């Protein structure tokens, strides 16, 4: 059976720098493939003859591809493209050119150079982060950034640095990791997987604790007192309301007889189609 559900892709993230380059690249490529436009970043697509139908289709598709590539570039990335490559967003129409410039410029975006990234790894401390998951993402991201800058941190050194950063976070867990995932025996991927698993457990525990606290607070709150419903009104019991024998309807006794439409109305009523000077005479009882 064919699936008739509409295809939906979340918007690509804003490209801030090397830390989310891969996520941005993957998302933009998905959007380009969805619209059958990926060729515009894979090659310099030849321009059809001017004035032809193919030319108008080409220009529409090329603009669409350019928008998909440029609309989510962060401010720092755009500044780097202009500063280092003289990029003119309005003049440059080829998405392939923009795509290549982004991939070349992004690894150098930001103030962090090799030395700063190396210090982030060497001085890493899981306690300085809001969560274990945040720490792990930062550590792995710094190592990947160094690799893109041409500085490879081997698996062996990375494992020792990661273990050192976890010691102040939980000494007992660090000792267990050192025993079960010693750098001489376990791989980098195995150690990272163990850290990620604990990060997920801790995040789930925090979420559960917050939910329990919210339920407890709700139960401790006294039920709000609801005001009694007002008694139903009985307008026809009002002594000022009469059953009119002239017009055959119930209305207030103060209503005047309208000579314009032959009905009783409120004194503030304005009869449609009558001039202002006629109102007083029309509303006379």
Secondary structure, 3 states (H helix, E strand, C coil): CCCCCCCCCCCCCCECCHHHHHHHHHHHHHHHHHCCCCHHHHCCCCCCCCCCHHHHHHHHHHHHHHHHHHCCECHHHHHHHHHHHCCCCCCCCCHHHHHHHHHHHHHHCCCCCHHHHHHHHHCCCHHHCCCHHHHHHHHHHHHHHHHHCCCCCCHHHHHHHHHHHHHCCCHHHHHHHHHHCCCCCCCHHHHHHHHHHHHHHHHHHHHHHHHHHHHHHHHHCCCCCCCCCCCCCCHHHCCCEEECCCCCCEEECCCEEECCCCEEECCCCCCCCCCHHHHHHHCCC
